[in-house]
Amino acid sequence: MVYSFLEITLEEHQEAASAMRFVIGVISMLFLLTSAGAWFLSGLVLKPLRVMSATARQISVKDLSQRLPVGGKGEMAEIADTFNEMMDRLQRAFLSQRNFINDASHELRTPITIVQGHLELMGDNREEQQETLAIIHEELERMNRLVGDLLTLAKAEQPDFIRPELCDVEVFTNELYNKAKVLTAVNLQLEAVGKGNLYIDRQRLTQAIMNLVDNAVQHTPPEGTIFLGSACNELDVRFWVKDTGIGIDVSDRQRIFNRFARASNSRRRSDGYGLGLSITKAIVTACGGSIELESYLGKGSTFTLIFPVNSLNI
């Protein structure tokens, strides 16, 4: 009887051990399968991040063309899109900076070469020395003006570039007209005066409009006319400078706002660097406004600065 009980107990023990080994085997197999699945899935999930990391390591100042492949939808695709958009902005910024430096160095090289050449050729004759010094002084003034314009463009990207204040449009327009009369020998007329108020940086806006007046003077014949005006309504405030000059070709209407750019049919009567319109655009943009250009070859151009009444949330 005892032997029979022991035999039963031993059999149960063996069955329990066998069942335990089976359970352990199944659990181990499930663990291995789960680990392999987790490793595979994590690889799929992290693959875009590895691609992004590899692409980021390949990016340099000399090569900003690398982009992430975007496939499907979801958070990873959104991250890839965001990364590519960021690279687009960086590439445009670096290209703009590079072109700006190249253009600035080219423009500065000319007056420096003129000054250097005249100094090397200057003799002992007093009259010749006076002429040379006059030329040198003129070129240094040109360089000083260029550096000032470049600083204005650089400051335009800073948050404190614009210092707005409440501006009476009617008073401000009359002030602009009185200042513009000093700049030009061309017939200048005050076409219209708006009545209203606007939060704006008076000094910067004055600089922008005086640049437009100077540009109009350079492209309008002495017998022509330049018109200055403003208008107010519920949506926006507008300032404009209109001339009866040579006009601007359609192909040039966007390009002339670039730094150091000039219209292909330009016949400027001054030695400007082509920064006036780019400075005007930078000021208007910083003030929350926009520029409209209407021009007809042989008839003249109208530059209109438009400022929404709520463009500055103050």
C-alpha positions as CSV (number, residue, x, y, z in Angstrom):
1,M,0.0,0.0,0.0
2,V,2.9,2.3,0.9
3,Y,4.7,1.4,-2.3
4,S,1.5,2.1,-4.3
5,F,1.2,5.5,-2.7
6,L,4.8,6.3,-3.4
7,E,4.5,5.3,-7.0
8,I,1.5,7.6,-7.4
9,T,3.2,10.5,-5.7
10,L,6.3,10.0,-7.9
11,E,4.2,9.9,-11.1
12,E,2.4,13.1,-10.1
13,H,5.7,14.7,-9.3
14,Q,7.1,13.7,-12.7
15,E,3.9,15.0,-14.4
16,A,4.1,18.3,-12.5
17,A,7.8,18.6,-13.4
18,S,7.0,17.9,-17.0
19,A,4.2,20.4,-17.0
20,M,6.5,23.0,-15.4
21,R,9.2,22.4,-18.1
22,F,6.6,22.8,-20.8
23,V,5.3,26.0,-19.2
24,I,8.9,27.3,-18.9
25,G,9.6,26.4,-22.5
26,V,6.4,28.1,-23.7
27,I,7.2,31.2,-21.6
28,S,10.8,31.2,-22.9
29,M,9.6,30.9,-26.5
30,L,7.1,33.7,-26.0
31,F,9.8,35.8,-24.4
32,L,12.1,35.2,-27.4
33,L,9.4,35.9,-29.9
34,T,8.3,39.0,-28.0
35,S,11.9,40.3,-27.8
36,A,12.4,39.6,-31.5
37,G,9.2,41.3,-32.4
38,A,10.0,44.3,-30.1
39,W,13.5,44.5,-31.7
40,F,12.0,44.4,-35.2
41,L,9.3,47.0,-34.4
42,S,11.7,49.3,-32.6
43,G,14.0,49.1,-35.7
44,L,11.1,50.2,-37.9
45,V,10.2,53.0,-35.5
46,L,13.7,54.2,-35.0
47,K,14.8,53.8,-38.7
48,P,13.6,57.3,-39.6
49,L,15.5,58.7,-36.6
50,R,18.6,56.9,-37.8
51,V,18.1,58.3,-41.3
52,M,17.6,61.7,-39.8
53,S,20.8,61.4,-37.8
54,A,22.8,60.2,-40.8
55,T,21.4,63.0,-42.9
56,A,22.2,65.6,-40.2
57,R,25.8,64.4,-40.1
58,Q,26.1,64.8,-43.8
59,I,25.0,68.4,-43.7
60,S,27.6,71.1,-43.8
61,V,27.8,74.8,-44.8
62,K,29.0,73.7,-48.3
63,D,26.1,71.2,-48.7
64,L,22.7,72.0,-47.4
65,S,20.8,70.1,-50.1
66,Q,20.3,66.9,-48.0
67,R,16.6,66.1,-47.3
68,L,14.8,63.3,-45.5
69,P,12.6,60.9,-47.6
70,V,9.0,61.4,-46.6
71,G,6.7,58.4,-46.9
72,G,3.2,57.7,-45.6
73,K,1.5,59.6,-42.8
74,G,1.9,59.9,-39.1
75,E,4.2,61.5,-36.6
76,M,7.4,60.4,-38.3
77,A,6.3,61.7,-41.6
78,E,5.4,65.0,-39.9
79,I,8.8,65.1,-38.2
80,A,10.5,64.5,-41.6
81,D,8.4,67.3,-43.2
82,T,9.3,69.7,-40.4
83,F,13.0,68.8,-40.7
84,N,12.9,69.3,-44.5
85,E,11.1,72.7,-44.1
86,M,13.8,73.7,-41.6
87,M,16.5,72.8,-44.0
88,D,14.8,74.8,-46.8
89,R,14.8,77.8,-44.6
90,L,18.4,77.3,-43.6
91,Q,19.5,76.9,-47.2
92,R,17.7,80.1,-48.2
93,A,19.2,81.9,-45.3
94,F,22.8,80.7,-46.0
95,L,22.4,81.4,-49.8
96,S,21.1,84.9,-49.0
97,Q,23.9,85.6,-46.6
98,R,26.5,84.3,-49.1
99,N,25.2,86.4,-51.9
100,F,25.0,89.4,-49.6
101,I,28.6,89.1,-48.5
102,N,29.7,88.6,-52.1
103,D,27.8,91.6,-53.3
104,A,28.9,93.8,-50.4
105,S,32.6,92.8,-50.9
106,H,32.3,93.5,-54.6
107,E,30.7,97.0,-54.0
108,L,33.3,97.9,-51.4
109,R,36.2,96.7,-53.6
110,T,35.6,99.4,-56.2
111,P,36.0,102.5,-54.0
112,I,38.9,100.9,-52.1
113,T,40.7,100.3,-55.5
114,I,40.0,103.9,-56.5
115,V,41.5,105.3,-53.3
116,Q,44.5,103.0,-53.4
117,G,45.2,103.8,-57.1
118,H,45.0,107.5,-56.6
119,L,47.3,107.4,-53.5
120,E,49.9,105.4,-55.4
121,L,49.8,107.9,-58.3
122,M,49.7,111.0,-56.2
123,G,52.7,113.2,-56.9
124,D,54.2,116.3,-55.3
125,N,52.1,118.8,-57.2
126,R,49.9,120.6,-54.7
127,E,47.0,121.0,-57.1
128,E,47.2,117.4,-58.0
129,Q,47.2,116.4,-54.3
130,Q,44.1,118.5,-53.7
131,E,42.3,116.8,-56.5
132,T,43.4,113.4,-55.3
133,L,42.2,114.2,-51.7
134,A,38.8,115.3,-53.1
135,I,38.4,112.0,-54.9
136,I,39.5,110.1,-51.9
137,H,37.0,112.0,-49.7
138,E,34.2,111.3,-52.1
139,E,34.9,107.6,-52.2
140,L,35.2,107.4,-48.4
141,E,31.8,109.1,-48.2
142,R,30.4,106.5,-50.6
143,M,31.8,103.6,-48.5
144,N,30.4,105.3,-45.3
145,R,27.0,105.4,-46.9
146,L,27.2,101.8,-48.0
147,V,28.2,100.6,-44.6
148,G,25.3,102.6,-43.1
149,D,22.9,101.0,-45.5
150,L,24.3,97.5,-44.7
151,L,23.9,98.1,-41.0
152,T,20.3,99.2,-41.5
153,L,19.6,95.9,-43.4
154,A,21.3,93.9,-40.6
155,K,19.3,95.7,-37.9
156,A,16.1,95.0,-39.7
157,E,16.1,91.4,-38.5
158,Q,16.4,92.5,-34.8
159,P,13.3,92.7,-32.6
160,D,14.0,96.3,-31.5
161,F,14.4,97.6,-35.1
162,I,10.9,99.1,-35.0
163,R,9.9,101.5,-32.3
164,P,6.2,102.3,-33.0
165,E,4.3,105.3,-31.7
166,L,0.9,106.8,-32.4
167,C,1.1,108.7,-35.6
168,D,-1.3,111.3,-37.0
169,V,-1.4,110.4,-40.7
170,E,-2.3,113.9,-41.9
171,V,0.4,115.6,-39.9
172,F,3.0,112.9,-40.9
173,T,2.1,113.2,-44.6
174,N,2.6,116.9,-44.6
175,E,6.0,116.4,-42.9
176,L,7.0,113.9,-45.5
177,Y,6.1,116.3,-48.3
178,N,8.1,119.2,-46.7
179,K,11.1,116.9,-46.4
180,A,10.8,115.5,-49.9
181,K,10.8,119.0,-51.4
182,V,14.4,119.4,-50.3
183,L,15.5,116.2,-52.0
184,T,14.3,116.9,-55.5
185,A,14.4,119.6,-58.1
186,V,11.7,117.7,-60.0
187,N,8.1,119.0,-59.6
188,L,6.7,117.4,-56.4
189,Q,3.0,117.5,-55.7
190,L,1.0,116.4,-52.6
191,E,-1.7,114.3,-54.2
192,A,-3.9,113.4,-51.2
193,V,-3.7,113.4,-47.4
194,G,-5.4,110.8,-45.3
195,K,-6.9,111.5,-41.9
196,G,-6.5,108.9,-39.2
197,N,-4.1,107.4,-36.7
198,L,-1.6,104.5,-37.0
199,Y,0.9,102.9,-34.7
200,I,4.1,103.1,-36.7
201,D,7.8,103.9,-36.4
202,R,7.9,107.4,-37.8
203,Q,11.6,107.6,-38.3
204,R,11.8,104.2,-40.1
205,L,8.8,104.9,-42.3
206,T,10.2,108.4,-43.1
207,Q,13.4,106.6,-44.2
208,A,11.5,104.2,-46.4
209,I,9.4,106.8,-48.1
210,M,12.4,109.1,-48.7
211,N,14.1,106.2,-50.4
212,L,11.1,105.9,-52.7
213,V,11.2,109.6,-53.4
214,D,15.0,109.4,-54.2
215,N,14.3,106.4,-56.4
216,A,11.6,108.4,-58.2
217,V,14.0,111.3,-58.7
218,Q,16.6,109.1,-60.2
219,H,14.2,107.8,-62.8
220,T,12.1,110.8,-63.6
221,P,13.2,113.4,-66.2
222,P,13.6,117.0,-64.9
223,E,10.3,118.0,-66.6
224,G,8.4,115.1,-65.0
225,T,6.4,115.1,-61.8
226,I,6.5,113.1,-58.6
227,F,3.3,112.7,-56.5
228,L,3.2,111.9,-52.8
229,G,0.1,111.0,-50.9
230,S,-1.7,109.0,-48.2
231,A,-5.1,107.6,-47.6
232,C,-6.9,105.9,-44.6
233,N,-9.9,103.6,-44.4
234,E,-11.2,101.1,-41.9
235,L,-8.9,98.3,-43.0
236,D,-5.5,100.0,-43.8
237,V,-3.4,103.1,-44.1
238,R,-1.6,103.7,-47.4
239,F,1.3,105.9,-48.4
240,W,2.4,106.2,-52.0
241,V,5.1,107.7,-54.2
242,K,4.1,108.1,-57.9
243,D,6.3,109.3,-60.7
244,T,6.1,110.0,-64.4
245,G,9.5,108.4,-65.2
246,I,10.7,105.6,-67.4
247,G,8.8,102.8,-65.6
248,I,9.9,99.3,-64.6
249,D,9.7,96.2,-66.8
250,V,7.6,93.3,-65.6
251,S,10.6,91.0,-65.3
252,D,12.3,93.5,-62.9
253,R,9.4,94.2,-60.5
254,Q,10.4,91.6,-58.0
255,R,14.1,91.7,-58.5
256,I,14.5,95.4,-57.8
257,F,13.7,94.8,-54.1
258,N,16.8,92.6,-53.8
259,R,20.0,93.9,-52.4
260,F,22.3,95.7,-54.9
261,A,19.7,95.1,-57.6
262,R,18.8,97.6,-60.4
263,A,16.3,97.5,-63.1
264,S,17.6,96.4,-66.5
265,N,16.4,99.7,-68.1
266,S,17.8,101.8,-65.2
267,R,19.4,105.1,-66.1
268,R,20.2,106.4,-62.6
269,R,21.7,109.8,-62.3
270,S,23.6,109.0,-59.1
271,D,26.1,106.4,-57.9
272,G,23.7,104.6,-55.6
273,Y,24.4,101.0,-54.6
274,G,20.9,99.7,-55.2
275,L,20.0,99.3,-51.5
276,G,17.3,101.9,-51.2
277,L,14.4,99.7,-52.3
278,S,15.6,96.7,-50.3
279,I,15.8,98.9,-47.2
280,T,12.3,100.2,-47.9
281,K,11.0,96.6,-48.1
282,A,12.8,95.6,-44.9
283,I,11.3,98.5,-43.0
284,V,7.8,98.0,-44.4
285,T,7.9,94.2,-43.6
286,A,9.2,94.9,-40.1
287,C,6.2,97.3,-39.6
288,G,3.8,94.5,-40.6
289,G,3.0,96.1,-44.0
290,S,3.4,95.3,-47.7
291,I,4.4,97.0,-50.9
292,E,2.4,97.2,-54.1
293,L,4.1,98.3,-57.4
294,E,2.2,99.4,-60.4
295,S,4.4,100.5,-63.4
296,Y,4.1,101.1,-67.1
297,L,7.2,101.5,-69.3
298,G,7.5,105.1,-70.5
299,K,4.7,106.3,-68.2
300,G,6.0,105.9,-64.7
301,S,5.7,103.9,-61.5
302,T,3.6,103.9,-58.3
303,F,5.0,102.4,-55.1
304,T,2.2,102.0,-52.4
305,L,3.0,101.1,-48.8
306,I,0.0,99.4,-47.2
307,F,-0.3,99.0,-43.4
308,P,-3.2,97.2,-41.8
309,V,-4.6,99.2,-39.0
310,N,-4.0,96.2,-36.7
311,S,-0.6,95.3,-38.0
312,L,1.1,96.3,-34.8
313,N,-0.6,94.8,-31.7
314,I,0.1,97.4,-29.1
